[in-house]
């Protein structure tokens, strides 16, 4: 496969991806990046729920993105120049990886709990693998197809109990699934950019685009927001740590291991989200949902073994 640095800049396609720079088994650096993403992003759903206690959903997304952008502006490596031919890809990522999901997740968590949102997020590696297969025009092995099928079967097991007889629950699940689909696409699109410019430079611009896009929605939600200390602090953590820092870690990770194996970090988010939801919010997880989570994780593991 050609290097992501090869070819004319003018011929770069927005909808394209490539393999990671490290095709071998995960080493200490890869495992450290994975653990960081899992622990930080796994807490996002709980923090959003706390923020919703006094802040409007679009305001949470806007404040989170804006704070994340300000954090990255202060990083010298983030100011590295990016070629004009890559601006369209950066703009697309601003919408698909940050702006749209960050606006949708707070709305979804008004209808479903944080544990369920975390479980559904395990679909990200399944979607990422499926899109990588299409973009790299690589026929999947049998185990990859089995993993994709199992992943969606597990997602159904997770969703059925909350959606049965509840249109609100169904709406919440739909918004999370839509967001995870956009995340899966974004993991693929981010790989070539990370390999060319590094994670800080890429994510400062991506999150900057998202900050501009979410501003009208955030301002509109100010009248419905009450800036109580607890929810405000939760959103500040969401912006500084779960956005500014975590996106740089995740972008570095997928650049090293590729879009398919990069999704393995998401496998652990449901576990973190479930534990935090049960401990701090007394949320109830049904046996069928635990089983569904297990099926999703097993399917994702099958789909994301060592690169060929």
VOMIMAR-951070 format. One record per residue (C-alpha): x, y, z; residue in one letter. Coordinates in nm, 4 decimals. Layout:
residues N
{u X	v Y	w Z	rest A}
...
END
This chain:
residues 308
{u 0.0000	v 0.0000	w 0.0000	rest X}
{u 0.1275	v 0.3475	w -0.0810	rest X}
{u 0.2514	v 0.5721	w 0.1934	rest X}
{u 0.0064	v 0.8376	w 0.3112	rest X}
{u 0.2758	v 1.0902	w 0.2212	rest X}
{u 0.2972	v 0.9808	w -0.1405	rest X}
{u 0.1181	v 1.1309	w -0.4384	rest X}
{u 0.0224	v 1.4833	w -0.5240	rest X}
{u -0.1472	v 1.6868	w -0.2521	rest X}
{u -0.4002	v 1.8028	w -0.5078	rest X}
{u -0.5199	v 1.4485	w -0.5702	rest X}
{u -0.5963	v 1.3604	w -0.2085	rest X}
{u -0.9478	v 1.2324	w -0.1643	rest X}
{u -1.1507	v 1.3236	w 0.1460	rest X}
{u -1.3132	v 0.9809	w 0.1727	rest X}
{u -1.0009	v 0.7686	w 0.2025	rest X}
{u -0.7970	v 0.5982	w 0.4710	rest X}
{u -0.4787	v 0.3953	w 0.5142	rest X}
{u -0.3152	v 0.1438	w 0.7433	rest X}
{u -0.1447	v 0.2438	w 1.0664	rest X}
{u 0.2266	v 0.3130	w 1.0913	rest X}
{u 0.2698	v 0.0220	w 1.3382	rest X}
{u 0.1309	v -0.3050	w 1.1980	rest X}
{u 0.2740	v -0.5390	w 1.4635	rest X}
{u 0.1273	v -0.6331	w 1.8031	rest X}
{u 0.0535	v -0.3523	w 2.0469	rest X}
{u 0.3545	v -0.2340	w 2.2472	rest X}
{u 0.3768	v -0.0290	w 2.5662	rest X}
{u 0.2989	v 0.2985	w 2.3871	rest X}
{u -0.0092	v 0.1564	w 2.2139	rest X}
{u -0.1451	v 0.0054	w 2.5357	rest X}
{u -0.0845	v 0.3321	w 2.7224	rest X}
{u -0.2730	v 0.5316	w 2.4578	rest X}
{u -0.5558	v 0.2760	w 2.4608	rest X}
{u -0.5896	v 0.2875	w 2.8398	rest X}
{u -0.5934	v 0.6669	w 2.8403	rest X}
{u -0.8735	v 0.6864	w 2.5845	rest X}
{u -1.0816	v 0.4183	w 2.7569	rest X}
{u -1.0619	v 0.5748	w 3.1026	rest X}
{u -1.1212	v 0.9331	w 2.9879	rest X}
{u -1.3936	v 0.8762	w 2.7279	rest X}
{u -1.5634	v 0.6093	w 2.9378	rest X}
{u -1.6485	v 0.8812	w 3.1914	rest X}
{u -1.7963	v 1.1173	w 2.9309	rest X}
{u -2.1519	v 0.9807	w 2.9554	rest X}
{u -2.1648	v 1.0259	w 3.3328	rest X}
{u -2.0261	v 1.3802	w 3.3053	rest X}
{u -2.2854	v 1.4668	w 3.0400	rest X}
{u -2.5642	v 1.3370	w 3.2635	rest X}
{u -2.4379	v 1.5546	w 3.5490	rest X}
{u -2.4187	v 1.8545	w 3.3157	rest X}
{u -2.7790	v 1.7987	w 3.2072	rest X}
{u -2.8933	v 1.8628	w 3.5637	rest X}
{u -2.8769	v 2.2370	w 3.4981	rest X}
{u -2.7442	v 2.3020	w 3.1453	rest X}
{u -2.9200	v 2.2789	w 2.8082	rest X}
{u -2.7973	v 1.9957	w 2.5796	rest X}
{u -2.6612	v 2.2198	w 2.2985	rest X}
{u -2.4856	v 2.4436	w 2.5507	rest X}
{u -2.3029	v 2.1423	w 2.6950	rest X}
{u -2.1759	v 2.0473	w 2.3489	rest X}
{u -2.0702	v 2.4029	w 2.2667	rest X}
{u -1.8872	v 2.4705	w 2.5942	rest X}
{u -1.7163	v 2.1316	w 2.5746	rest X}
{u -1.5869	v 2.1916	w 2.2219	rest X}
{u -1.4806	v 2.5506	w 2.2875	rest X}
{u -1.2807	v 2.4563	w 2.5973	rest X}
{u -1.1162	v 2.1705	w 2.4096	rest X}
{u -1.0120	v 2.4094	w 2.1332	rest X}
{u -0.8632	v 2.6580	w 2.3813	rest X}
{u -0.6593	v 2.3792	w 2.5412	rest X}
{u -0.5105	v 2.2786	w 2.2045	rest X}
{u -0.4363	v 2.6375	w 2.0990	rest X}
{u -0.1906	v 2.6509	w 2.3890	rest X}
{u 0.0027	v 2.3472	w 2.2583	rest X}
{u 0.2972	v 2.4538	w 2.0336	rest X}
{u 0.2799	v 2.1344	w 1.8238	rest X}
{u -0.0806	v 2.2174	w 1.7354	rest X}
{u 0.0300	v 2.5201	w 1.5351	rest X}
{u 0.2090	v 2.3117	w 1.2728	rest X}
{u 0.1029	v 2.4132	w 0.9211	rest X}
{u -0.1442	v 2.1952	w 0.7319	rest X}
{u -0.1578	v 2.1951	w 0.3516	rest X}
{u -0.4552	v 2.3665	w 0.1931	rest X}
{u -0.5488	v 2.0455	w 0.0073	rest X}
{u -0.6289	v 1.8805	w 0.3443	rest X}
{u -0.8679	v 2.1528	w 0.4619	rest X}
{u -1.1780	v 1.9733	w 0.3241	rest X}
{u -1.0954	v 1.6586	w 0.5232	rest X}
{u -1.0402	v 1.8677	w 0.8364	rest X}
{u -1.3768	v 2.0382	w 0.7834	rest X}
{u -1.5570	v 1.7062	w 0.7381	rest X}
{u -1.4003	v 1.5728	w 1.0580	rest X}
{u -1.5107	v 1.8870	w 1.2397	rest X}
{u -1.8701	v 1.7896	w 1.1637	rest X}
{u -1.8576	v 1.4079	w 1.1825	rest X}
{u -1.6171	v 1.3521	w 1.4721	rest X}
{u -1.7045	v 1.6432	w 1.6983	rest X}
{u -1.9853	v 1.8896	w 1.6194	rest X}
{u -2.2721	v 1.6541	w 1.5312	rest X}
{u -2.2032	v 1.3802	w 1.7926	rest X}
{u -2.1391	v 1.6366	w 2.0674	rest X}
{u -2.4757	v 1.7997	w 1.9973	rest X}
{u -2.6578	v 1.4643	w 1.9750	rest X}
{u -2.5193	v 1.2858	w 2.2812	rest X}
{u -2.6628	v 1.5264	w 2.5429	rest X}
{u -3.0029	v 1.5011	w 2.3718	rest X}
{u -2.9821	v 1.1209	w 2.3688	rest X}
{u -2.8909	v 1.1085	w 2.7381	rest X}
{u -3.2162	v 1.2838	w 2.8206	rest X}
{u -3.3921	v 0.9632	w 2.7094	rest X}
{u -3.1486	v 0.6827	w 2.7964	rest X}
{u -2.8987	v 0.6379	w 3.0795	rest X}
{u -2.5213	v 0.6682	w 3.0583	rest X}
{u -2.4570	v 0.2928	w 3.0950	rest X}
{u -2.6682	v 0.2159	w 2.7865	rest X}
{u -2.4965	v 0.4922	w 2.5873	rest X}
{u -2.1610	v 0.3461	w 2.6801	rest X}
{u -2.2659	v -0.0034	w 2.5741	rest X}
{u -2.3907	v 0.1194	w 2.2373	rest X}
{u -2.0645	v 0.3037	w 2.1793	rest X}
{u -1.8973	v -0.0364	w 2.1455	rest X}
{u -2.0400	v -0.0324	w 1.7907	rest X}
{u -1.7706	v 0.2172	w 1.6859	rest X}
{u -1.5018	v -0.0429	w 1.6001	rest X}
{u -1.7566	v -0.2466	w 1.4061	rest X}
{u -1.8515	v 0.0563	w 1.1958	rest X}
{u -1.4883	v 0.1648	w 1.1612	rest X}
{u -1.3878	v -0.1792	w 1.0338	rest X}
{u -1.6762	v -0.1888	w 0.7848	rest X}
{u -1.5874	v 0.1530	w 0.6433	rest X}
{u -1.2164	v 0.0654	w 0.6263	rest X}
{u -1.3038	v -0.2417	w 0.4195	rest X}
{u -1.4855	v -0.0203	w 0.1683	rest X}
{u -1.2310	v 0.2629	w 0.1544	rest X}
{u -0.9258	v 0.0356	w 0.1264	rest X}
{u -1.1085	v -0.2010	w -0.1137	rest X}
{u -0.9944	v -0.4986	w 0.0885	rest X}
{u -1.2140	v -0.8071	w 0.1054	rest X}
{u -1.2698	v -0.9080	w 0.4701	rest X}
{u -1.1745	v -1.2419	w 0.6149	rest X}
{u -1.4431	v -1.4671	w 0.7538	rest X}
{u -1.3626	v -1.3717	w 1.1132	rest X}
{u -1.4058	v -1.0016	w 1.0269	rest X}
{u -1.7500	v -1.0613	w 0.8782	rest X}
{u -1.8429	v -1.2730	w 1.1803	rest X}
{u -1.7324	v -0.9912	w 1.4076	rest X}
{u -1.9449	v -0.7363	w 1.2231	rest X}
{u -2.2547	v -0.9575	w 1.2392	rest X}
{u -2.2023	v -1.0312	w 1.6087	rest X}
{u -2.1507	v -0.6633	w 1.6838	rest X}
{u -2.4852	v -0.5606	w 1.5415	rest X}
{u -2.6588	v -0.8579	w 1.7050	rest X}
{u -2.5200	v -0.7490	w 2.0397	rest X}
{u -2.6348	v -0.3911	w 1.9832	rest X}
{u -2.9888	v -0.5177	w 1.9282	rest X}
{u -2.9723	v -0.7144	w 2.2545	rest X}
{u -2.8609	v -0.4004	w 2.4364	rest X}
{u -3.1287	v -0.1751	w 2.2853	rest X}
{u -3.4445	v -0.3886	w 2.2944	rest X}
{u -3.5197	v -0.3612	w 2.6712	rest X}
{u -3.5094	v 0.0193	w 2.6736	rest X}
{u -3.6927	v 0.0717	w 2.3435	rest X}
{u -3.9791	v -0.1725	w 2.4060	rest X}
{u -4.2920	v 0.0392	w 2.4370	rest X}
{u -4.0928	v 0.3622	w 2.4596	rest X}
{u -4.0520	v 0.5997	w 2.1673	rest X}
{u -3.8328	v 0.8226	w 2.3855	rest X}
{u -3.5937	v 0.5359	w 2.4504	rest X}
{u -3.5920	v 0.4481	w 2.0814	rest X}
{u -3.5071	v 0.8087	w 1.9920	rest X}
{u -3.2181	v 0.8114	w 2.2370	rest X}
{u -3.0779	v 0.4855	w 2.1009	rest X}
{u -3.1091	v 0.6131	w 1.7425	rest X}
{u -2.9115	v 0.9304	w 1.8220	rest X}
{u -2.6328	v 0.7315	w 1.9886	rest X}
{u -2.6143	v 0.4831	w 1.6996	rest X}
{u -2.5996	v 0.7732	w 1.4515	rest X}
{u -2.3172	v 0.9289	w 1.6527	rest X}
{u -2.1223	v 0.6032	w 1.6708	rest X}
{u -2.1576	v 0.5648	w 1.2937	rest X}
{u -2.0045	v 0.9088	w 1.2455	rest X}
{u -1.7273	v 0.8171	w 1.4904	rest X}
{u -1.6488	v 0.5047	w 1.2873	rest X}
{u -1.6214	v 0.7105	w 0.9682	rest X}
{u -1.4052	v 0.9690	w 1.1435	rest X}
{u -1.1526	v 0.7138	w 1.2704	rest X}
{u -1.0819	v 0.6249	w 0.9088	rest X}
{u -1.0573	v 0.9826	w 0.7829	rest X}
{u -0.8258	v 1.0883	w 1.0668	rest X}
{u -0.5500	v 0.8318	w 1.0026	rest X}
{u -0.3807	v 0.9943	w 0.6966	rest X}
{u -0.3965	v 1.3392	w 0.8570	rest X}
{u -0.2381	v 1.2191	w 1.1802	rest X}
{u 0.0427	v 1.0491	w 0.9928	rest X}
{u 0.1146	v 1.3672	w 0.7930	rest X}
{u 0.0907	v 1.6330	w 1.0635	rest X}
{u 0.0601	v 1.4766	w 1.4088	rest X}
{u -0.2429	v 1.4637	w 1.6369	rest X}
{u -0.2283	v 1.8110	w 1.8003	rest X}
{u -0.2177	v 2.0033	w 1.4699	rest X}
{u -0.5031	v 1.7988	w 1.3267	rest X}
{u -0.7319	v 1.8098	w 1.6290	rest X}
{u -0.6858	v 2.1824	w 1.6992	rest X}
{u -0.8287	v 2.2568	w 1.3568	rest X}
{u -1.0959	v 1.9856	w 1.3684	rest X}
{u -1.2207	v 2.1000	w 1.7087	rest X}
{u -1.1935	v 2.4631	w 1.5955	rest X}
{u -1.4344	v 2.3900	w 1.3100	rest X}
{u -1.6694	v 2.2204	w 1.5546	rest X}
{u -1.6526	v 2.5174	w 1.7931	rest X}
{u -1.7739	v 2.7491	w 1.5171	rest X}
{u -2.0493	v 2.5094	w 1.4065	rest X}
{u -2.1860	v 2.4554	w 1.7588	rest X}
{u -2.1781	v 2.8219	w 1.8646	rest X}
{u -2.5308	v 2.9178	w 1.7432	rest X}
{u -2.6799	v 2.6119	w 1.9166	rest X}
{u -2.4873	v 2.6770	w 2.2361	rest X}
{u -2.5906	v 3.0422	w 2.2523	rest X}
{u -2.9537	v 2.9471	w 2.1921	rest X}
{u -2.9414	v 2.7135	w 2.4917	rest X}
{u -2.8050	v 2.9744	w 2.7345	rest X}
{u -3.1522	v 3.0920	w 2.8341	rest X}
{u -3.2406	v 2.7368	w 2.9448	rest X}
{u -2.9195	v 2.6877	w 3.1435	rest X}
{u -2.8590	v 2.7381	w 3.5141	rest X}
{u -2.4860	v 2.7458	w 3.5881	rest X}
{u -2.4806	v 2.5458	w 3.9101	rest X}
{u -2.1373	v 2.4457	w 4.0406	rest X}
{u -2.1596	v 2.0667	w 4.0015	rest X}
{u -2.2884	v 2.0521	w 3.6421	rest X}
{u -2.0600	v 2.3393	w 3.5370	rest X}
{u -1.7511	v 2.1627	w 3.6723	rest X}
{u -1.8570	v 1.8420	w 3.4950	rest X}
{u -1.8750	v 2.0241	w 3.1614	rest X}
{u -1.5380	v 2.1934	w 3.2224	rest X}
{u -1.3804	v 1.8499	w 3.2713	rest X}
{u -1.5582	v 1.7343	w 2.9539	rest X}
{u -1.4011	v 2.0185	w 2.7597	rest X}
{u -1.0472	v 2.0219	w 2.8960	rest X}
{u -0.9815	v 1.6510	w 2.9535	rest X}
{u -1.2411	v 1.4524	w 2.7587	rest X}
{u -1.2125	v 1.6713	w 2.4478	rest X}
{u -0.8849	v 1.8629	w 2.4317	rest X}
{u -0.6636	v 1.5878	w 2.5734	rest X}
{u -0.8542	v 1.2714	w 2.4813	rest X}
{u -0.8911	v 1.3512	w 2.1105	rest X}
{u -0.5168	v 1.4029	w 2.0767	rest X}
{u -0.4565	v 1.0662	w 2.2462	rest X}
{u -0.7108	v 0.8883	w 2.0245	rest X}
{u -0.5811	v 1.0476	w 1.7043	rest X}
{u -0.2279	v 0.9409	w 1.7952	rest X}
{u -0.3516	v 0.5891	w 1.8627	rest X}
{u -0.5359	v 0.5390	w 1.5324	rest X}
{u -0.2460	v 0.6920	w 1.3417	rest X}
{u -0.0154	v 0.4264	w 1.4872	rest X}
{u -0.2386	v 0.1183	w 1.4642	rest X}
{u -0.4858	v 0.2095	w 1.1850	rest X}
{u -0.8647	v 0.2567	w 1.1768	rest X}
{u -0.9530	v -0.1100	w 1.2272	rest X}
{u -0.7384	v -0.1888	w 1.5289	rest X}
{u -0.7706	v 0.1687	w 1.6565	rest X}
{u -1.1317	v 0.0939	w 1.7431	rest X}
{u -1.0133	v -0.1525	w 2.0092	rest X}
{u -0.9914	v 0.1384	w 2.2559	rest X}
{u -1.3668	v 0.1798	w 2.2299	rest X}
{u -1.4199	v -0.1805	w 2.3431	rest X}
{u -1.3412	v -0.0761	w 2.6989	rest X}
{u -1.5631	v 0.2334	w 2.7114	rest X}
{u -1.8828	v 0.0377	w 2.7892	rest X}
{u -1.7170	v -0.1254	w 3.0888	rest X}
{u -1.6041	v 0.2103	w 3.2301	rest X}
{u -1.9441	v 0.3704	w 3.1564	rest X}
{u -2.1377	v 0.0833	w 3.3136	rest X}
{u -1.9278	v 0.0824	w 3.6316	rest X}
{u -1.9546	v 0.4606	w 3.6730	rest X}
{u -2.3287	v 0.4614	w 3.5969	rest X}
{u -2.4009	v 0.1863	w 3.8487	rest X}
{u -2.1746	v 0.3307	w 4.1215	rest X}
{u -2.2591	v 0.7006	w 4.0945	rest X}
{u -2.6107	v 0.7034	w 3.9413	rest X}
{u -2.7562	v 0.3735	w 4.0693	rest X}
{u -2.8400	v 0.2777	w 3.7115	rest X}
{u -2.9745	v -0.0708	w 3.6493	rest X}
{u -2.8207	v -0.2948	w 3.3814	rest X}
{u -3.0333	v -0.5941	w 3.2811	rest X}
{u -2.8768	v -0.9389	w 3.2276	rest X}
{u -2.9647	v -0.9329	w 2.8565	rest X}
{u -2.7799	v -0.6016	w 2.8240	rest X}
{u -2.4717	v -0.7443	w 2.9939	rest X}
{u -2.4893	v -1.0362	w 2.7528	rest X}
{u -2.5326	v -0.8001	w 2.4574	rest X}
{u -2.2276	v -0.6040	w 2.5647	rest X}
{u -2.0286	v -0.9253	w 2.5764	rest X}
{u -2.1422	v -1.0168	w 2.2249	rest X}
{u -2.0476	v -0.6719	w 2.0924	rest X}
{u -1.7047	v -0.6858	w 2.2529	rest X}
{u -1.6381	v -1.0356	w 2.1214	rest X}
{u -1.7491	v -0.9329	w 1.7731	rest X}
{u -1.5295	v -0.6253	w 1.7846	rest X}
{u -1.2324	v -0.8370	w 1.8957	rest X}
{u -1.2824	v -1.0714	w 1.6023	rest X}
{u -1.2966	v -0.7774	w 1.3626	rest X}
{u -0.9802	v -0.6078	w 1.4889	rest X}
{u -0.7003	v -0.8592	w 1.5120	rest X}
{u -0.3450	v -0.7930	w 1.3916	rest X}
{u -0.3218	v -0.6112	w 1.0569	rest X}
{u -0.2364	v -0.8196	w 0.7506	rest X}
END
